[in-house]
Each structure stands twice: as structure tokens, then as C-alpha cells.
């Protein structure tokens, strides 16, 4: 176990620093754009630009990494991400925000492909679960706690942006100092939505709807918070609550999904998210801030778990050598939802007021619930056959984190060709 950790500590530290900056940026940007006078629709458009850039970056990254290697790819991309954050201090129009956010989405997607691919290649089968847990928990905690940094500066000035840029620059240090040999180059990305839909329609539709619902909630929640009368610090705490709920409930939900038809879990999570969206509508009017934050934690605990269960469900139904294509296809479905969702969520807020965001969320998650119920009635399936792993929609490289990916002939060949590590 110790030797396994020595192979991933540098990328884990780097990814944790990067996610700390990314989490704070997620809280800062909607508040800064609101302070700049942008409308809710404009903020939603910028969030859609991020989704578009992110989806593009996911499919550009493998070729980029093959060309220059993991270490140089991470170093150049982290430096670019830091520069883009500083450039955001000079953005004052919707077009400027859209371009910069789209470029940052593309850059971060490529970085996540580097980190996920590195971890996947270095997590040996005997310690895969424990190794991945350290990586995932570290990055999740960084993403969860970093929005609290909003209270350390003024959103109207450049100070917080400079802090975010500094964290992204610091992520370069462990990577550039490592003596560990790079993993083998990543495989190309193959997207086969139609074929996967024929095999696992619940997973494809679930991934798309998760993007539709989670994308706008994460992107616009700070603005929702200030619109219902919360302070900026309390509004940022809503993002903390979302991620905290996900961290606490991810593994219990995964355990349940390992013992039943995963579609029951997907449908239950979607139905629970629908009810919690309606509860947030009432809490935002009648409840004190503490209770509102608690309802957001419960919402995040359910809604942010759906994607990983969709991935596990699809991986149960395909052959091991199709895992990479399967996860890539689900990522594409999710990214399509994340691109479209903020536009629809922002439109709902414009037409219905702040609570329009969760009226929209309740609507799309209820539609997913109905779809899953119909699929269960049409076709019964046995209980899950593969172990659950908390896979976030970061990059196509997350395919290697799937429990069944290690049995893939492609991965076995890559394992045989891995160079022996020298020193961490």
C-alpha cells in the first residue's frame, strides 16, 4: 500500500490544490458577474460556455497528452488555467465572460483527464479501492471547503482571483518536482451514444438529465442564495453544503446500488431530488438560513450521486473491453446536459424569480423518475454484478477507475507494458 501511495502522492496533492482553486472559482464567478450587472440569463449563458468548453476539452485531451506526456501537459495546462483566472478580472461583458469561461472549461477538462488517467494507471488492483479513496476524498474535500474562501476577500476586487490563480500555480510544484515515470499514454476516446442507448437507456438518459439539473444548480446557486436574502458568505456555503452532502451519501448510495437493480437507485435518487427541490422552494421563503443550507446538503447528497450510479449501471451491462467507450459516451451525455441546463435554469429564474431554478430542477428530475419507472416496468434486470466506485464526471479517463476496467484486455496489456517506477 505504501509503494502504491508513493506513486500517486504528487498527482493527488496537485489535483487537491487545483480543485481548491476550482471550487472557490465556482462560488466567485456568479457573484462577480451579478455584481458586474449581468442578468441571470447572461450568467446561465456563461455557465453553458463552460459546459461547451469542458466537453470539447474531454475529447481533445488524450491526443494532447500523447503528444507531450502527462507531466508537461499538466504543467502547461495549470499555467494556462491560472492565466485565464487572472484574465477574468478584466471581463466586463457577457461575451468576454463566455469566452474565458469556455476556455477555462476546456483547460480544466484536459487537466482532469491528466489526473484521472494518472491515478487510473498507477492504482494497482490489490490496493485500487484504498488508493482511489485517498485521491477522491482529498479532491472532494478541497472542492467542498474552498467556497468558504469567499469570506476572505471582496468579490468586487481582484484579491480572490489572485488567490485562485496562486493555488493553481502551486499545483505545478509537486508535478514538476516528481521523479516518478509517466504512465503509458491514454487511449483515444470513442463515443457511441446510439449503441449504448440500446443497451443501457437508463444510464444514457440519466447522465443527460443529471447534467441538465446539476449544471445550473451548481453554476447559479450563489446567485440564488443572494436573491432570497442570504449574505454572500451564506450563499457560498450553499455550494459547500451540496458537496458535503455528496461526500456523505455517495458511498451509502453506492452500497445500496451494489445489492439491487441500480435503476431502482437511480429512480429513487431522482424522485428524492424532486421532493427536495420542492422543499427548497418552501425553505427559501419560510426557513432560517441554517435550515436552507441543510436542505441543500440533502439535495447534493442525492442529486450529485446519480451520475456515478448511472456509470456503474452501464458498466454492468457491457463487456469489459467496452468500458472506456461506455464511460466516454456517458460523459458526452452529461456534458450535453451541462451545456444546455444552465440556459434553461437561468430562463426559469428570469421568468419565475429565484425559485424558478428549483421548479426547473424538480421538473427535469421528475421526468427522469418517470422514465426510469417505465424502463423498470418494460424490462426487469438482476441485481448489480460489479462493485461501485464513486466516479465523478471529470474526464474520459475516469473509465479506468471503473471496477470492471481492470479486467479489460486493453488495460491488461497496458499493465504489462508499464515501466517500473523509480522514485516518487
C-alpha positions as CSV (number, residue, x, y, z in Angstrom):
1,X,0.0,0.0,0.0
2,X,2.8,2.4,0.9
3,X,4.5,1.9,-2.5
4,X,1.2,2.5,-4.3
5,X,0.7,5.8,-2.4
6,X,4.2,6.8,-3.3
7,X,3.3,6.6,-7.0
8,X,0.2,8.9,-6.7
9,X,1.0,11.4,-3.9
10,X,2.3,14.0,-6.3
11,X,-0.7,14.0,-8.6
12,X,-3.0,13.8,-5.6
13,X,-1.5,16.9,-4.0
14,X,-1.5,18.7,-7.3
15,X,-5.2,17.8,-8.0
16,X,-6.2,18.8,-4.5
17,X,-4.7,22.3,-4.9
18,X,-6.2,22.6,-8.3
19,X,-9.7,21.6,-7.1
20,X,-9.4,24.0,-4.2
21,X,-8.9,26.8,-6.7
22,X,-11.7,25.5,-8.9
23,X,-14.2,25.2,-6.0
24,X,-13.6,28.8,-5.0
25,X,-13.9,29.9,-8.6
26,X,-17.3,28.2,-8.9
27,X,-18.5,30.3,-5.9
28,X,-16.9,33.5,-7.0
29,X,-17.9,33.8,-10.7
30,X,-21.7,34.0,-10.4
31,X,-21.4,36.5,-7.6
32,X,-18.9,38.6,-9.5
33,X,-21.0,38.5,-12.7
34,X,-24.0,39.6,-10.7
35,X,-22.0,42.4,-9.2
36,X,-20.9,43.4,-12.7
37,X,-24.6,43.8,-13.6
38,X,-25.1,40.7,-15.8
39,X,-28.6,39.3,-15.9
40,X,-29.5,35.8,-14.8
41,X,-29.8,34.7,-18.4
42,X,-26.3,36.0,-19.2
43,X,-24.9,34.1,-16.2
44,X,-26.6,31.0,-17.5
45,X,-25.1,31.6,-20.9
46,X,-21.6,31.8,-19.4
47,X,-22.2,28.6,-17.5
48,X,-23.3,27.0,-20.8
49,X,-20.0,28.2,-22.3
50,X,-18.2,26.3,-19.5
51,X,-20.1,23.1,-20.3
52,X,-19.3,23.5,-24.0
53,X,-15.6,24.1,-23.3
54,X,-15.5,21.2,-20.9
55,X,-17.0,18.7,-23.3
56,X,-14.6,19.9,-26.0
57,X,-11.6,19.5,-23.7
58,X,-12.5,16.0,-22.7
59,X,-12.1,14.8,-26.2
60,X,-9.1,16.9,-27.1
61,X,-7.1,15.8,-24.1
62,X,-6.0,12.2,-25.0
63,X,-4.3,13.4,-28.2
64,X,-2.7,16.3,-26.4
65,X,-1.3,14.1,-23.6
66,X,0.0,11.5,-26.1
67,X,1.9,14.3,-27.9
68,X,3.7,15.8,-24.9
69,X,3.2,13.5,-22.0
70,X,1.4,13.7,-18.6
71,X,3.8,16.0,-16.7
72,X,4.3,18.6,-19.4
73,X,0.6,18.5,-20.2
74,X,-0.3,19.2,-16.6
75,X,2.3,21.9,-16.2
76,X,1.2,23.8,-19.3
77,X,-2.5,23.4,-18.6
78,X,-2.3,24.5,-15.0
79,X,-0.3,27.6,-16.0
80,X,-2.9,28.4,-18.7
81,X,-5.7,28.0,-16.1
82,X,-4.0,30.4,-13.8
83,X,-3.7,33.0,-16.5
84,X,-7.3,32.6,-17.5
85,X,-8.4,33.3,-13.9
86,X,-6.4,36.5,-13.9
87,X,-7.9,37.5,-17.2
88,X,-11.3,37.2,-15.7
89,X,-10.6,40.3,-13.6
90,X,-10.8,42.3,-16.8
91,X,-14.0,40.7,-18.1
92,X,-17.0,43.1,-18.1
93,X,-19.2,41.9,-20.9
94,X,-21.2,38.6,-21.4
95,X,-19.1,37.8,-24.5
96,X,-15.8,38.2,-22.6
97,X,-17.1,36.0,-19.7
98,X,-18.4,33.4,-22.2
99,X,-15.1,33.1,-24.0
100,X,-12.9,33.0,-20.8
101,X,-15.2,30.5,-19.1
102,X,-15.3,28.3,-22.1
103,X,-11.6,28.3,-22.3
104,X,-11.3,27.6,-18.6
105,X,-13.7,24.7,-19.0
106,X,-11.6,23.2,-21.9
107,X,-8.4,23.6,-19.8
108,X,-9.8,22.1,-16.7
109,X,-11.3,19.1,-18.6
110,X,-7.8,18.4,-20.0
111,X,-6.3,18.7,-16.5
112,X,-8.8,16.3,-15.1
113,X,-8.0,13.9,-17.9
114,X,-4.4,14.1,-16.8
115,X,-5.1,13.5,-13.1
116,X,-7.7,10.8,-13.6
117,X,-5.6,9.0,-16.2
118,X,-2.5,9.1,-14.0
119,X,-4.4,7.8,-11.0
120,X,-6.1,5.1,-13.0
121,X,-2.8,3.9,-14.4
122,X,-1.0,3.8,-11.1
123,X,-3.8,2.3,-8.9
124,X,-2.7,-1.3,-8.8
125,X,-5.5,-3.9,-8.5
126,X,-4.5,-5.1,-5.0
127,X,-5.0,-1.6,-3.5
128,X,-7.2,0.0,-6.1
129,X,-10.1,0.8,-3.8
130,X,-8.0,2.4,-1.0
131,X,-5.7,4.2,-3.4
132,X,-8.7,5.8,-5.3
133,X,-10.4,6.6,-2.0
134,X,-7.5,8.8,-0.9
135,X,-7.4,10.6,-4.2
136,X,-11.2,11.1,-4.4
137,X,-11.7,12.1,-0.8
138,X,-8.8,14.6,-0.9
139,X,-10.1,16.3,-4.0
140,X,-13.7,16.2,-2.9
141,X,-12.9,17.9,0.4
142,X,-10.9,20.6,-1.4
143,X,-13.8,21.2,-3.7
144,X,-16.2,21.2,-0.8
145,X,-14.4,23.6,1.6
146,X,-12.9,26.1,-0.8
147,X,-16.1,28.2,-1.4
148,X,-15.8,29.3,2.2
149,X,-12.8,31.4,0.9
150,X,-15.4,33.9,-0.4
151,X,-15.4,35.4,3.1
152,X,-11.7,36.2,3.0
153,X,-11.9,38.9,0.3
154,X,-14.1,41.3,-1.6
155,X,-15.7,39.9,-4.8
156,X,-15.5,43.4,-6.3
157,X,-11.7,43.4,-6.3
158,X,-9.0,41.2,-7.8
159,X,-7.8,39.6,-4.5
160,X,-9.8,36.4,-4.6
161,X,-9.0,35.9,-8.3
162,X,-5.3,36.3,-7.4
163,X,-5.6,33.7,-4.6
164,X,-7.3,31.2,-7.0
165,X,-4.5,31.8,-9.6
166,X,-1.9,31.2,-6.9
167,X,-3.4,27.9,-5.9
168,X,-3.4,26.7,-9.5
169,X,0.2,27.8,-9.8
170,X,1.1,26.0,-6.6
171,X,-0.3,22.8,-8.1
172,X,2.6,22.9,-10.5
173,X,5.2,22.3,-7.8
174,X,4.6,18.7,-6.9
175,X,4.2,17.7,-10.5
176,X,7.3,19.4,-11.8
177,X,9.4,18.1,-8.9
178,X,8.3,14.4,-9.3
179,X,10.8,11.8,-10.3
180,X,8.1,9.2,-11.0
181,X,8.0,8.0,-14.6
182,X,4.9,8.9,-16.5
183,X,2.1,6.4,-17.1
184,X,1.5,5.0,-20.6
185,X,-0.2,7.4,-23.0
186,X,-4.0,7.3,-22.8
187,X,-6.2,5.6,-25.4
188,X,-8.4,7.5,-27.8
189,X,-11.9,8.4,-26.9
190,X,-14.8,6.6,-28.7
191,X,-18.3,7.9,-28.2
192,X,-21.1,5.5,-29.2
193,X,-24.3,7.0,-27.8
194,X,-26.7,5.1,-30.0
195,X,-25.2,1.7,-29.3
196,X,-25.0,2.4,-25.6
197,X,-28.6,3.7,-25.5
198,X,-29.8,0.3,-27.0
199,X,-28.0,-1.5,-24.1
200,X,-28.5,0.9,-21.2
201,X,-31.0,3.6,-21.9
202,X,-31.5,4.4,-18.3
203,X,-27.8,5.3,-17.9
204,X,-27.7,7.4,-21.0
205,X,-30.8,9.4,-20.2
206,X,-29.8,9.6,-16.5
207,X,-26.4,11.1,-17.3
208,X,-28.0,13.7,-19.6
209,X,-30.7,14.7,-17.1
210,X,-28.1,14.9,-14.3
211,X,-26.2,17.4,-16.4
212,X,-29.5,19.3,-17.1
213,X,-30.3,19.6,-13.4
214,X,-26.9,19.7,-11.6
215,X,-25.2,22.1,-14.1
216,X,-27.4,25.1,-13.5
217,X,-27.8,24.4,-9.7
218,X,-24.0,24.4,-9.2
219,X,-23.4,27.3,-11.5
220,X,-26.2,29.6,-10.3
221,X,-26.7,28.6,-6.6
222,X,-24.7,31.6,-5.2
223,X,-26.9,34.0,-7.1
224,X,-30.0,32.1,-5.9
225,X,-28.7,32.5,-2.4
226,X,-28.3,36.2,-2.6
227,X,-31.6,36.6,-4.4
228,X,-33.5,35.1,-1.5
229,X,-31.8,37.3,1.0
230,X,-28.7,35.4,2.1
231,X,-25.4,37.1,2.6
232,X,-22.5,36.3,0.2
233,X,-20.9,34.0,2.8
234,X,-24.1,32.1,3.3
235,X,-24.7,31.9,-0.4
236,X,-21.2,30.4,-0.9
237,X,-22.0,28.0,2.0
238,X,-24.8,26.5,-0.2
239,X,-22.1,25.1,-2.5
240,X,-20.2,23.7,0.5
241,X,-23.4,22.0,1.6
242,X,-24.0,20.5,-1.9
243,X,-20.6,18.9,-2.0
244,X,-20.7,17.9,1.7
245,X,-24.0,16.0,1.1
246,X,-22.5,14.3,-1.9
247,X,-19.4,13.2,0.2
248,X,-21.5,11.8,3.0
249,X,-24.1,9.9,0.9
250,X,-22.0,8.8,-2.1
251,X,-20.8,5.6,-0.5
252,X,-24.1,4.6,1.3
253,X,-25.9,5.0,-2.0
254,X,-23.2,3.1,-3.8
255,X,-23.5,0.2,-1.3
256,X,-27.3,0.1,-1.8
257,X,-26.8,0.1,-5.6
258,X,-24.4,-2.9,-5.3
259,X,-27.2,-5.0,-3.9
260,X,-30.2,-4.1,-6.1
261,X,-31.1,-3.3,-9.6
262,X,-29.3,0.0,-10.0
263,X,-32.2,1.5,-11.8
264,X,-34.2,1.5,-8.6
265,X,-31.4,3.6,-7.0
266,X,-31.3,6.0,-10.0
267,X,-35.1,6.4,-9.8
268,X,-35.1,6.8,-6.1
269,X,-32.4,9.4,-6.2
270,X,-34.2,11.3,-8.9
271,X,-37.5,11.1,-7.1
272,X,-35.9,12.2,-3.8
273,X,-34.2,15.1,-5.6
274,X,-37.6,16.2,-7.0
275,X,-39.1,16.3,-3.5
276,X,-36.1,18.1,-2.1
277,X,-36.3,20.7,-4.9
278,X,-39.9,21.4,-3.8
279,X,-38.8,21.5,-0.2
280,X,-36.1,24.1,-1.0
281,X,-38.8,26.3,-2.5
282,X,-40.7,26.4,0.8
283,X,-37.5,26.7,2.9
284,X,-36.3,29.6,0.9
285,X,-39.4,31.5,1.9
286,X,-40.1,30.4,5.4
287,X,-37.0,28.8,6.9
288,X,-33.9,30.3,8.5
289,X,-30.5,30.2,6.7
290,X,-29.3,27.2,8.7
291,X,-32.2,25.1,7.5
292,X,-31.9,26.2,3.9
293,X,-28.2,25.1,4.0
294,X,-29.3,21.7,5.4
295,X,-31.8,21.2,2.6
296,X,-29.0,22.0,0.1
297,X,-26.8,19.3,1.7
298,X,-29.6,16.8,1.3
299,X,-30.2,17.8,-2.3
300,X,-26.5,17.4,-3.1
301,X,-26.4,14.1,-1.3
302,X,-29.0,12.7,-3.7
303,X,-28.5,14.7,-7.0
304,X,-24.7,14.5,-7.1
305,X,-24.8,10.7,-6.6
306,X,-26.9,9.9,-9.7
307,X,-24.1,10.1,-12.3
308,X,-21.8,7.6,-10.7
309,X,-24.7,5.1,-10.3
310,X,-25.5,5.6,-14.0
311,X,-21.9,4.8,-14.9
312,X,-22.0,1.6,-12.7
313,X,-25.3,0.5,-14.2
314,X,-23.9,0.9,-17.8
315,X,-20.7,-0.9,-16.9
316,X,-22.7,-3.8,-15.6
317,X,-24.2,-4.3,-19.0
318,X,-21.3,-4.0,-21.4
319,X,-18.2,-6.2,-22.0
320,X,-15.0,-5.2,-20.2
321,X,-13.3,-4.1,-23.4
322,X,-16.2,-1.6,-23.9
323,X,-15.7,0.2,-20.5
324,X,-13.7,3.1,-21.9
325,X,-16.2,3.7,-24.7
326,X,-19.1,3.4,-22.3
327,X,-17.8,6.0,-19.8
328,X,-16.8,8.3,-22.6
329,X,-20.3,8.1,-24.1
330,X,-21.9,8.8,-20.7
331,X,-19.5,11.7,-20.2
332,X,-20.7,13.1,-23.5
333,X,-24.3,12.8,-22.5
334,X,-23.6,14.5,-19.2
335,X,-21.7,17.3,-20.9
336,X,-24.6,17.9,-23.3
337,X,-26.8,18.3,-20.3
338,X,-24.4,20.7,-18.6
339,X,-24.2,22.8,-21.7
340,X,-28.0,23.1,-22.1
341,X,-29.0,23.0,-18.5
342,X,-27.7,26.4,-17.3
343,X,-29.6,28.1,-20.2
344,X,-32.9,26.5,-19.2
345,X,-32.3,27.0,-15.5
346,X,-31.5,30.7,-16.0
347,X,-34.5,31.2,-18.2
348,X,-36.7,29.7,-15.4
349,X,-35.2,32.1,-12.9
350,X,-35.8,35.0,-15.3
351,X,-39.5,34.0,-15.8
352,X,-40.4,32.7,-12.3
353,X,-38.0,34.5,-10.0
354,X,-35.3,32.9,-7.9
355,X,-37.4,29.8,-7.1
356,X,-37.6,29.1,-10.8
357,X,-34.2,27.3,-10.5
358,X,-35.7,24.6,-8.3
359,X,-39.0,24.5,-10.1
360,X,-36.9,23.6,-13.2
361,X,-34.8,21.1,-11.2
362,X,-37.9,19.4,-9.8
363,X,-39.4,19.2,-13.3
364,X,-36.4,17.6,-15.0
365,X,-35.7,15.2,-12.2
366,X,-39.4,14.1,-12.0
367,X,-39.2,13.4,-15.8
368,X,-36.2,11.2,-15.1
369,X,-38.1,9.4,-12.3
370,X,-41.0,8.7,-14.7
371,X,-38.6,7.4,-17.4
372,X,-36.8,5.0,-15.0
373,X,-40.1,3.7,-13.7
374,X,-41.2,3.0,-17.3
375,X,-37.9,1.2,-18.1
376,X,-38.2,-1.0,-15.0
377,X,-41.7,-2.0,-16.0
378,X,-40.7,-2.7,-19.6
379,X,-37.6,-4.8,-18.7
380,X,-36.6,-6.4,-15.4
381,X,-32.9,-6.8,-14.6
382,X,-31.0,-8.8,-11.9
383,X,-29.1,-7.1,-9.1
384,X,-25.9,-5.3,-9.9
385,X,-22.9,-7.5,-10.7
386,X,-20.0,-5.1,-10.3
387,X,-18.6,-3.1,-7.4
388,X,-19.5,0.5,-7.1
389,X,-16.8,3.3,-7.4
390,X,-17.5,7.0,-6.9
391,X,-16.8,8.3,-10.4
392,X,-17.3,12.0,-10.9
393,X,-17.9,13.3,-14.5
394,X,-14.4,14.8,-14.8
395,X,-13.0,13.2,-18.0
396,X,-13.0,10.2,-20.2
397,X,-10.0,8.9,-18.2
398,X,-12.4,8.1,-15.4
399,X,-13.1,4.9,-17.4
400,X,-10.0,3.5,-15.8
401,X,-11.5,4.0,-12.3
402,X,-14.3,1.6,-13.0
403,X,-14.1,-1.7,-11.1
404,X,-14.5,-3.7,-14.2
405,X,-12.0,-1.7,-16.3
406,X,-9.1,-3.6,-14.7
407,X,-10.3,-6.8,-16.5
408,X,-10.3,-5.1,-19.9
409,X,-7.9,-6.7,-22.3
410,X,-6.7,-3.2,-23.3
411,X,-5.9,-2.4,-19.7
412,X,-4.3,-5.7,-19.1
413,X,-2.0,-5.0,-22.0
414,X,-1.2,-1.6,-20.7
415,X,-0.4,-3.0,-17.3
416,X,2.1,-5.4,-18.8
417,X,3.8,-2.5,-20.6
418,X,4.0,-0.2,-17.7
419,X,7.6,1.0,-16.9
420,X,8.8,0.2,-13.4
421,X,8.6,3.4,-11.2
422,X,11.8,4.9,-9.9
423,X,11.1,7.3,-7.1
424,X,8.2,9.5,-6.0
